[in-house]
Amino acid sequence: MESLEKHIVRYGVMTTIGLIAFFFVMELLGLTHITELRALNAFIMFSGAFLAIKKFRDTEFNYSFNYLMGIGTGFAVGMITAFLFSLFVVAYLFLNPAFTQGIISNYPNNAFLNELTLTMVIFIEAMGSGFLFSFISMQYLKRDKTFPVSRTSKA
């Protein structure tokens, strides 16, 4: 039987591969200078968190599925994705200085931007979105979606 940890790492790596593939598609199309397209990374991040939590809920890996375990699973996938994608970004920025300068020139307060700060921004964005998407996914995937209603009669 597969362990929960392997499951989390697998979905983190698959999500990272999706982000890197999207990055290279944008590079091939010449659209990497449009920084707003990073918002489409949200769909990839959400898919990774959602699918990991859904698989955990459906398989349970000898754990009892509860809200905290589900959110933790999605957040762990987000952390792995953030770390791996940040490693990719820092390597790419150092290998392609022209790309770095293109990004920096688009920002008005660019005096403090460099490869390290750009990587940190991407890491923090990915961590935040990983947690947010885990929360959203758990709202949809939680098992008990009903609220107990107490019916008391006043006489």
Secondary structure, 3 states (H helix, E strand, C coil): CCCHHHHHHHHHHHHHHHHHHHHHHHHHCCCCCCHHHHHHHHHHHHHHHHHHHHHHHHHCCCCCCCHHHHHHHHHHHHHHHHHHHHHHHHHHHHHCHHHHHHHHHCCCCHHHCCHHHHHHHHHHHHHHHHHHHHHHHHHHHCCCCCCCCCCCCCC
